[in-house]
């Protein structure tokens, strides 16, 4: 039964600003781990594979939560679900801040992963309360501030961890998340719920996707030891295939699937998802490998940098990523998504291969990271804004969720692959990875990203879902 609802209340700059502050604070909380991975590895006695797992466990949770959050936001209203999601994030940040060891910290990161679902919910709210032209700009601003939060997190995490403790680097952005959530709750009007088909949550699909992602991470973590445990690796690959086949079958038959494979089958959507996956895989390998190389103390390579120095070195890349958000939105509107993505793919490929070839000075890595971050932001923002504004309003949450899931899965695979390469490249009894492991990682990432050009050739100038 369809109920006639009052028109949505228009929102002003203050409400959009509150959403932007929330995006900024969640971005900061998400990014504090990246520059401090070497420090956390030493303090918590972690291997490089465990460090890679810590860097992506938040993203794995995000891949599960994001489509569910988008679907519930489309059904029950974006603001209502957003506030509840931020409550989970606040609990996760508190657990991470108080964590005495790696297992508890992983639990905190799992709960923090709910923050990734905030973006599609913010898009739902913006599209509901703003006209089409203004909503495109607002989506670009919110996306850009989420990335900009990375700048704040990367810059502050090292000094806070070294001068106070690793606990405070989680506590401070968590306080900011709580404050911004209260502000959004006060300033943002409640958006009316969308149409409901009366179906429940697709729990079988959620569980199967969870098993599939977890098994994928285990496969990547075990890959460096494939020679000593071949049967275990083969068994995990078979389990992964079973999870994937079961998930596809369940989603195709579900009345209200968690991820609508029919929407994913649309050419514009699946191409955007493939591009996002490939680009984020390459970018995240660099995001993991570059801080490790800054920290490395090898013979003739590495710089032995501390967490504060690493955060400072990563800052230009975070600035570039922040600028990429609005630039990607403007470029997509003026030149079309294909032109923006082609530009980003070429930039990222050049950056990755350049770092692989030349990495003897700090500025080599800083400039390479800037190119990679700018390219990543351009591509993902172009995909996000074009997809979000091309589908029906009622499909905004699920469509953008598909892009975000692709981003999350690509990032998770890239981070774990980077950790696996360094683990495999570390001689027995040593804690220093071989220089060739870094070079191999950057080359693989560059080649993978360059393959995106084969997909962009088939795209139209604009994305129409």
KABELDA-V282198 format. One record per pair of residues at least 24 apart in sequence whose ideal C-beta (glycine too) atoms are under 8 Angstrom apart, sorted by the first residue. I is the first residue (numbers start at 1). J is the second residue. If there is no record, write none. Layout:
BEGIN
i=I j=J
i=I j=J
END
This chain:
BEGIN
i=2 j=195
i=5 j=192
i=6 j=192
i=8 j=128
i=8 j=129
i=8 j=189
i=8 j=191
i=8 j=192
i=9 j=129
i=9 j=189
i=10 j=129
i=10 j=130
i=11 j=129
i=11 j=130
i=11 j=187
i=11 j=188
i=11 j=189
i=14 j=187
i=15 j=129
i=15 j=184
i=15 j=187
i=15 j=188
i=15 j=189
i=16 j=126
i=16 j=130
i=16 j=138
i=16 j=141
i=16 j=142
i=18 j=180
i=18 j=183
i=18 j=184
i=18 j=186
i=18 j=187
i=18 j=188
i=19 j=122
i=19 j=125
i=19 j=126
i=19 j=138
i=19 j=142
i=19 j=184
i=19 j=188
i=20 j=141
i=20 j=142
i=20 j=145
i=21 j=145
i=21 j=176
i=21 j=180
i=21 j=183
i=22 j=86
i=22 j=118
i=22 j=122
i=22 j=177
i=22 j=180
i=22 j=181
i=22 j=183
i=22 j=184
i=23 j=118
i=23 j=119
i=23 j=122
i=23 j=142
i=23 j=143
i=23 j=145
i=23 j=146
i=23 j=149
i=24 j=145
i=24 j=146
i=24 j=148
i=24 j=149
i=24 j=152
i=24 j=176
i=24 j=180
i=25 j=149
i=25 j=173
i=25 j=176
i=25 j=177
i=25 j=179
i=25 j=180
i=26 j=86
i=26 j=89
i=26 j=115
i=26 j=118
i=26 j=146
i=26 j=149
i=26 j=177
i=27 j=145
i=27 j=146
i=27 j=147
i=27 j=148
i=27 j=149
i=27 j=150
i=27 j=152
i=27 j=153
i=28 j=149
i=28 j=150
i=28 j=152
i=28 j=153
i=28 j=156
i=28 j=173
i=28 j=176
i=29 j=89
i=29 j=93
i=29 j=112
i=29 j=115
i=29 j=149
i=29 j=153
i=29 j=170
i=29 j=173
i=29 j=174
i=29 j=176
i=29 j=177
i=30 j=58
i=30 j=112
i=30 j=115
i=30 j=116
i=30 j=149
i=30 j=150
i=30 j=153
i=31 j=149
i=31 j=150
i=31 j=152
i=31 j=153
i=31 j=154
i=31 j=157
i=31 j=318
i=32 j=153
i=32 j=154
i=32 j=156
i=32 j=157
i=32 j=169
i=32 j=170
i=32 j=173
i=33 j=58
i=33 j=109
i=33 j=157
i=34 j=150
i=34 j=153
i=34 j=154
i=34 j=157
i=34 j=287
i=34 j=288
i=34 j=291
i=34 j=314
i=35 j=154
i=35 j=157
i=35 j=158
i=35 j=291
i=35 j=307
i=35 j=310
i=35 j=311
i=35 j=314
i=36 j=157
i=36 j=158
i=36 j=161
i=36 j=166
i=36 j=169
i=36 j=307
i=36 j=310
i=36 j=311
i=37 j=288
i=37 j=291
i=37 j=292
i=38 j=291
i=38 j=292
i=38 j=295
i=38 j=307
i=38 j=310
i=39 j=158
i=39 j=161
i=39 j=162
i=39 j=166
i=39 j=306
i=39 j=307
i=40 j=105
i=40 j=166
i=43 j=166
i=44 j=101
i=44 j=102
i=44 j=105
i=46 j=102
i=47 j=423
i=48 j=292
i=48 j=419
i=48 j=422
i=48 j=423
i=48 j=426
i=48 j=433
i=49 j=221
i=49 j=224
i=49 j=416
i=49 j=419
i=49 j=420
i=49 j=423
i=50 j=102
i=51 j=419
i=52 j=221
i=52 j=288
i=52 j=415
i=52 j=416
i=52 j=418
i=52 j=419
i=52 j=420
i=52 j=422
i=53 j=106
i=53 j=217
i=53 j=221
i=53 j=416
i=53 j=419
i=54 j=102
i=54 j=105
i=54 j=106
i=54 j=109
i=55 j=288
i=55 j=415
i=55 j=419
i=56 j=217
i=56 j=284
i=56 j=411
i=56 j=412
i=56 j=415
i=56 j=416
i=57 j=106
i=57 j=109
i=57 j=110
i=57 j=113
i=58 j=109
i=58 j=110
i=58 j=112
i=58 j=113
i=58 j=115
i=58 j=116
i=59 j=113
i=59 j=116
i=59 j=408
i=59 j=409
i=59 j=411
i=59 j=412
i=59 j=415
i=60 j=110
i=60 j=113
i=60 j=213
i=60 j=214
i=60 j=217
i=60 j=408
i=60 j=412
i=61 j=109
i=61 j=110
i=61 j=111
i=61 j=112
i=61 j=113
i=61 j=114
i=61 j=116
i=62 j=113
i=62 j=114
i=62 j=115
i=62 j=116
i=62 j=117
i=62 j=404
i=62 j=408
i=63 j=116
i=63 j=209
i=63 j=213
i=63 j=405
i=63 j=408
i=63 j=409
i=63 j=412
i=64 j=113
i=64 j=206
i=64 j=209
i=64 j=210
i=64 j=213
i=65 j=113
i=65 j=114
i=65 j=116
i=65 j=117
i=66 j=116
i=66 j=117
i=66 j=119
i=66 j=120
i=66 j=401
i=66 j=404
i=66 j=405
i=66 j=408
i=67 j=258
i=67 j=259
i=67 j=398
i=67 j=401
i=67 j=402
i=67 j=405
i=68 j=117
i=68 j=201
i=68 j=206
i=68 j=258
i=69 j=114
i=69 j=117
i=69 j=118
i=69 j=120
i=69 j=121
i=69 j=397
i=69 j=401
i=70 j=117
i=70 j=120
i=70 j=121
i=70 j=124
i=70 j=396
i=70 j=397
i=70 j=398
i=70 j=399
i=70 j=400
i=70 j=401
i=71 j=256
i=71 j=258
i=71 j=397
i=71 j=398
i=71 j=401
i=72 j=201
i=72 j=397
i=73 j=120
i=73 j=121
i=73 j=124
i=73 j=397
i=74 j=124
i=74 j=194
i=74 j=394
i=74 j=395
i=74 j=396
i=74 j=397
i=74 j=398
i=75 j=193
i=75 j=194
i=75 j=195
i=75 j=196
i=76 j=193
i=76 j=194
i=76 j=196
i=77 j=124
i=77 j=190
i=77 j=191
i=77 j=192
i=77 j=193
i=77 j=194
i=78 j=121
i=78 j=122
i=78 j=123
i=78 j=124
i=78 j=125
i=78 j=128
i=78 j=191
i=78 j=397
i=79 j=121
i=79 j=125
i=79 j=184
i=79 j=185
i=79 j=188
i=79 j=189
i=79 j=190
i=79 j=191
i=80 j=190
i=80 j=193
i=81 j=121
i=82 j=118
i=82 j=121
i=82 j=122
i=82 j=125
i=82 j=184
i=83 j=181
i=83 j=184
i=83 j=185
i=85 j=114
i=85 j=115
i=85 j=117
i=85 j=118
i=85 j=121
i=86 j=114
i=86 j=115
i=86 j=118
i=86 j=177
i=86 j=178
i=86 j=181
i=86 j=184
i=87 j=181
i=88 j=114
i=89 j=114
i=89 j=115
i=89 j=118
i=89 j=177
i=90 j=174
i=90 j=177
i=90 j=178
i=90 j=181
i=93 j=170
i=93 j=171
i=93 j=173
i=93 j=174
i=93 j=177
i=94 j=171
i=94 j=174
i=96 j=170
i=96 j=174
i=97 j=167
i=97 j=168
i=97 j=170
i=97 j=171
i=97 j=174
i=98 j=167
i=99 j=167
i=108 j=170
i=115 j=177
i=116 j=404
i=116 j=408
i=117 j=401
i=117 j=404
i=119 j=143
i=119 j=146
i=119 j=384
i=119 j=400
i=119 j=404
i=120 j=396
i=120 j=397
i=120 j=400
i=120 j=401
i=120 j=404
i=121 j=397
i=123 j=388
i=123 j=396
i=123 j=397
i=123 j=400
i=124 j=191
i=124 j=396
i=124 j=397
i=125 j=188
i=125 j=191
i=127 j=388
i=127 j=389
i=127 j=393
i=127 j=396
i=128 j=191
i=128 j=192
i=128 j=393
i=129 j=189
i=129 j=191
i=132 j=389
i=135 j=389
i=136 j=329
i=136 j=333
i=136 j=385
i=136 j=389
i=137 j=329
i=139 j=329
i=139 j=384
i=139 j=385
i=139 j=388
i=139 j=389
i=140 j=325
i=140 j=326
i=140 j=328
i=140 j=329
i=140 j=330
i=140 j=381
i=140 j=385
i=141 j=325
i=141 j=326
i=143 j=325
i=143 j=329
i=143 j=380
i=143 j=381
i=143 j=384
i=143 j=385
i=144 j=322
i=144 j=323
i=144 j=324
i=144 j=325
i=144 j=326
i=144 j=329
i=144 j=377
i=144 j=381
i=145 j=322
i=145 j=325
i=146 j=325
i=147 j=318
i=147 j=321
i=147 j=322
i=147 j=324
i=147 j=325
i=147 j=377
i=148 j=318
i=148 j=321
i=148 j=322
i=148 j=325
i=150 j=318
i=150 j=321
i=150 j=322
i=151 j=315
i=151 j=318
i=151 j=319
i=151 j=321
i=151 j=322
i=154 j=311
i=154 j=314
i=154 j=315
i=154 j=318
i=155 j=311
i=155 j=312
i=155 j=315
i=155 j=318
i=156 j=311
i=157 j=307
i=157 j=311
i=158 j=306
i=158 j=307
i=158 j=308
i=158 j=309
i=158 j=310
i=158 j=311
i=158 j=312
i=159 j=307
i=159 j=308
i=159 j=311
i=161 j=307
i=162 j=306
i=162 j=307
i=162 j=308
i=194 j=394
i=195 j=394
i=197 j=255
i=197 j=256
i=199 j=255
i=199 j=256
i=200 j=256
i=201 j=258
i=202 j=250
i=202 j=251
i=202 j=254
i=202 j=256
i=202 j=257
i=202 j=258
i=204 j=250
i=204 j=254
i=205 j=247
i=205 j=250
i=205 j=251
i=205 j=254
i=205 j=257
i=205 j=258
i=205 j=259
i=206 j=258
i=208 j=243
i=208 j=246
i=208 j=247
i=208 j=250
i=209 j=247
i=209 j=258
i=209 j=259
i=211 j=243
i=212 j=240
i=212 j=243
i=212 j=244
i=212 j=247
i=213 j=409
i=213 j=412
i=215 j=239
i=215 j=240
i=215 j=243
i=216 j=240
i=216 j=412
i=216 j=413
i=217 j=412
i=217 j=416
i=220 j=413
i=220 j=416
i=220 j=417
i=220 j=420
i=221 j=416
i=221 j=419
i=221 j=420
i=223 j=420
i=223 j=424
i=224 j=420
i=224 j=421
i=224 j=423
i=224 j=424
i=259 j=398
i=259 j=401
i=259 j=402
i=259 j=405
i=260 j=398
i=263 j=391
i=263 j=395
i=263 j=398
i=263 j=399
i=263 j=402
i=263 j=465
i=264 j=402
i=266 j=465
i=268 j=387
i=268 j=390
i=268 j=459
i=268 j=460
i=268 j=463
i=268 j=464
i=268 j=465
i=269 j=387
i=269 j=399
i=269 j=402
i=269 j=465
i=271 j=455
i=271 j=458
i=271 j=459
i=272 j=337
i=272 j=383
i=272 j=386
i=272 j=387
i=272 j=402
i=272 j=403
i=272 j=406
i=272 j=463
i=273 j=402
i=273 j=403
i=273 j=405
i=273 j=406
i=274 j=406
i=274 j=452
i=274 j=455
i=275 j=341
i=275 j=379
i=275 j=383
i=275 j=452
i=275 j=455
i=275 j=456
i=276 j=379
i=276 j=380
i=276 j=383
i=276 j=403
i=276 j=406
i=276 j=407
i=276 j=410
i=277 j=406
i=277 j=407
i=277 j=409
i=277 j=410
i=278 j=410
i=278 j=448
i=278 j=449
i=278 j=451
i=278 j=452
i=278 j=455
i=279 j=341
i=279 j=344
i=279 j=345
i=279 j=348
i=279 j=375
i=279 j=376
i=279 j=379
i=279 j=380
i=279 j=410
i=279 j=449
i=279 j=452
i=280 j=376
i=280 j=380
i=280 j=406
i=280 j=407
i=280 j=408
i=280 j=410
i=280 j=411
i=280 j=414
i=281 j=410
i=281 j=411
i=281 j=413
i=281 j=414
i=281 j=417
i=281 j=445
i=281 j=448
i=281 j=449
i=282 j=348
i=282 j=352
i=282 j=372
i=282 j=414
i=282 j=445
i=282 j=446
i=282 j=448
i=282 j=449
i=283 j=348
i=283 j=372
i=283 j=373
i=283 j=375
i=283 j=376
i=283 j=411
i=283 j=414
i=283 j=445
i=283 j=449
i=284 j=410
i=284 j=411
i=284 j=412
i=284 j=413
i=284 j=414
i=284 j=415
i=284 j=418
i=285 j=414
i=285 j=415
i=285 j=417
i=285 j=418
i=285 j=441
i=285 j=442
i=285 j=444
i=285 j=445
i=286 j=351
i=286 j=352
i=286 j=355
i=286 j=368
i=286 j=369
i=286 j=372
i=286 j=442
i=286 j=445
i=287 j=411
i=287 j=414
i=287 j=415
i=288 j=414
i=288 j=415
i=288 j=418
i=288 j=419
i=289 j=418
i=289 j=422
i=289 j=438
i=289 j=441
i=289 j=442
i=290 j=314
i=290 j=355
i=290 j=365
i=290 j=368
i=290 j=369
i=292 j=418
i=292 j=422
i=292 j=433
i=292 j=438
i=293 j=359
i=293 j=365
i=293 j=438
i=294 j=362
i=294 j=365
i=296 j=432
i=296 j=433
i=296 j=438
i=297 j=432
i=298 j=432
i=298 j=433
i=298 j=434
i=298 j=435
i=300 j=435
i=301 j=359
i=301 j=360
i=301 j=435
i=301 j=438
i=302 j=432
i=303 j=362
i=313 j=362
i=313 j=365
i=313 j=366
i=313 j=369
i=314 j=369
i=316 j=366
i=316 j=369
i=316 j=370
i=317 j=366
i=317 j=369
i=317 j=370
i=317 j=372
i=317 j=373
i=318 j=373
i=319 j=370
i=320 j=370
i=320 j=371
i=320 j=373
i=320 j=374
i=320 j=377
i=321 j=373
i=321 j=374
i=321 j=376
i=321 j=377
i=322 j=377
i=323 j=374
i=323 j=377
i=324 j=373
i=324 j=374
i=324 j=375
i=324 j=376
i=324 j=377
i=324 j=378
i=324 j=381
i=325 j=377
i=325 j=381
i=327 j=377
i=327 j=378
i=327 j=381
i=328 j=377
i=328 j=378
i=328 j=379
i=328 j=380
i=328 j=381
i=328 j=382
i=328 j=385
i=329 j=381
i=329 j=382
i=329 j=385
i=331 j=378
i=331 j=382
i=332 j=381
i=332 j=382
i=332 j=385
i=332 j=386
i=332 j=462
i=333 j=385
i=335 j=461
i=336 j=460
i=336 j=461
i=336 j=462
i=337 j=382
i=337 j=383
i=337 j=386
i=337 j=459
i=337 j=461
i=337 j=462
i=337 j=463
i=338 j=456
i=338 j=459
i=338 j=460
i=338 j=461
i=338 j=462
i=339 j=461
i=340 j=378
i=340 j=379
i=340 j=382
i=341 j=378
i=341 j=379
i=341 j=382
i=341 j=383
i=341 j=452
i=341 j=456
i=341 j=459
i=342 j=453
i=342 j=456
i=343 j=375
i=343 j=378
i=344 j=374
i=344 j=375
i=344 j=376
i=344 j=378
i=344 j=379
i=344 j=382
i=345 j=375
i=345 j=379
i=345 j=449
i=345 j=450
i=345 j=452
i=345 j=453
i=345 j=456
i=346 j=375
i=346 j=453
i=347 j=371
i=347 j=372
i=347 j=374
i=347 j=375
i=347 j=378
i=348 j=372
i=348 j=375
i=348 j=376
i=348 j=379
i=348 j=446
i=348 j=449
i=349 j=446
i=349 j=449
i=349 j=450
i=351 j=375
i=352 j=442
i=352 j=443
i=352 j=445
i=352 j=446
i=352 j=449
i=353 j=442
i=353 j=443
i=353 j=446
i=355 j=442
i=356 j=438
i=356 j=439
i=356 j=442
i=356 j=443
i=356 j=446
i=359 j=438
i=380 j=407
i=383 j=463
i=386 j=462
i=386 j=463
i=387 j=463
i=387 j=465
i=390 j=463
i=390 j=464
i=390 j=465
i=391 j=465
i=399 j=465
i=414 j=445
i=417 j=441
i=417 j=444
END
